[in-house]
């Protein structure tokens, strides 16, 4: 894998799903999903540089969308997944890889959770850019405000408080230097190129949380309307941004639906399970 990226293999052979987390996330956020699927398919998880068990990258520019998408391309070409399951900023990296880097292997299906996508010409909220202009050490002082705001926006109100607390304890190790490095170098892929790249991927499923205040379901609905009209978009009740943690059952069901559809179209894939 590329420098700063850890790859973890979990069970199974044959059909393969690659799981890609978002900004501030980690591969282990998919553990519950993989536990349900590991006897059925091959699962591959990655920790992006400076996330989870990965080390920081060597250069500031390695936090850019282009660099991280290139890391993902290297892994995807080696693993050759039939399905990519991506969450939040991981969906941006996946779409960027497919649209701009022309990987030698493209998945047959995509499952996008909490889709993080806006047209490239959509400006970010001015408050976001104002805060990111601050030095990383100042952002560390402001971390409690950011943490509390994320907790309000990222979780459904009825989600278990112990789960929220557990996630906060783990993500406390994320540095604001890393967050700033990614956020200030974040670039959305061009809509026309995304549309062209997805035209060859028949099965695209987008799952949104009904109360997601980080990547609202309206963004996913606009994506389906303007970019991927063949995609299936489902809004999950009792769910915020952390789809694979709050609605693990729905994610597992969607993964199985993808592989079932692929198996119907290509019976040889069923034999690979």
Secondary structure, DSSP 8 states (H G I E B T S, - for coil): --TT-EEEEES--SSEEEEE--TT--GGGGHHHHHHHTTTSEEEEEE-TTSTT----SSGGGGSHHHHHHHHHHHHHHH--SEEEEETHHHHHHHHHHHHS--S---SEEEEES-----TT----HHHHHHHTS-HHHHHHTHHHHHHHHHHHHS-TTS-HHHHHHHHHHHTTS-HHHHHHHHTT-----HHHHHHHHTT--EEEEEEETT-SSS-HHHHHHHHHHT-TT-EEEEETT--S-HHHH-HHHHHHHHHHHHHHHHHH-HHHHHH-
